[in-house]
Amino acid sequence: MDIGVCRTLHSLSLYMALSDFESEDVALLASVAIATIAAVIDTFYGSPVFKALKILSLFLSLGLAYHRIKTSKPYFKDMPESAWKAVGQQYEVRISKSEHGRGKSPHARCLVPGQTGGFAECWADAEVGSDGEVVVQVNSPAALRIEIRK
């Protein structure tokens, strides 16, 4: 393989890996980097400014890590037949971004209860709007579980 092609593929894969980071990931990495730099400088110079920066970035890192752990878990909402609202010839359910808390571009899917327990993916499509709202439309109301992941 040509070396120019290898470099292009490597830089493309690096770009794709970096583009997978979300703003929360970048903020967490920046906070950890600032805490590390402040700790090293504080070790050599003992400045009160770096002590405060070290403590502040530590608490910021802990808060961001907690938020990341919380939002990495899927959000489930069980929809009984009575929860569907008629819209024209179809029925729909809407789950706002503030309710599911998984950001503006989550991944959503619909599940149906299995006969032997558990759930299986079903025919209904969950669409995510530009504002992060998840909308599920069906022809007739049915008992579904909606799973939303970040």
Buried (B, 14 or more C-beta within 10 A) or exposed (E): EEEEEEEEEEEEEEEEEEEEEBEBEEBBEBBBEBBEBBBEBBEEEEEEEBBEBBEBBBEBBEEBBEBBEEBEEBBEBEBEEEEBEEEEEEBBBEBEBEBBBBBEEBEBBBBBBEEEEEBEEBEBEBEBEEEBBBBBBBEEBBEBBBBBBB
